[in-house]
Amino acid sequence: MEAELLSMENINLLVQMEQRARFSEPDIFVEGFDADVFRSDTEDALQNPLFATARCIMCIDEDGHAIGRIDFAIVPSFSFGGNTQVYVDWVYVLKDNRHKGVAQFLFSQMSAFIKASGVKEYFLLMADNDEAQSFYRSIESGEMQNYDVLRKYL
């Protein structure tokens, strides 16, 4: 396994993985998917200054295909006189590649990346399905904490 940070040069790996995800789990990804629109929207995001601290690390298998991804953002804050934290908002591994160490690999790559940036902790917005919850409990030195999250659509 190798890790690649999403860029304009490797965006097709992400597009292909997203197509495979929708094919393998149509009950999870129920919305329509247009690969060209997804590619264009992702290219726009990569060039948008609002996404300057957002990252996506992909796990690439031995055949050169993306089989998982972790999306996170380094968030600076003025709290405590200046602080940075990471918020992980999306972790996905293709169904056929689960339980093979892909998610652990992605988290280790992200942890190395953020530690090199001076960040000392991350927060994860957790999915509530049983498979995801089991994985979260396996994260070494992780603390499961319950916080209420307010979500408002604008």
Buried (B, 14 or more C-beta within 10 A) or exposed (E): BEBBEBEEEBBEBBBEBBEBBBEEEEEEBEEEEEEEEBBEEBEEEBEEEEBEBBBBBBBBBEEEBBBBBBBBBBBEEEEEEEEBBBBBEEBBBBEEBBEBEBBEBBBEBBEEBBEEEEBEEBBBEBBEEEEBEEBBEEEEEEEEEEEEEEEEEE
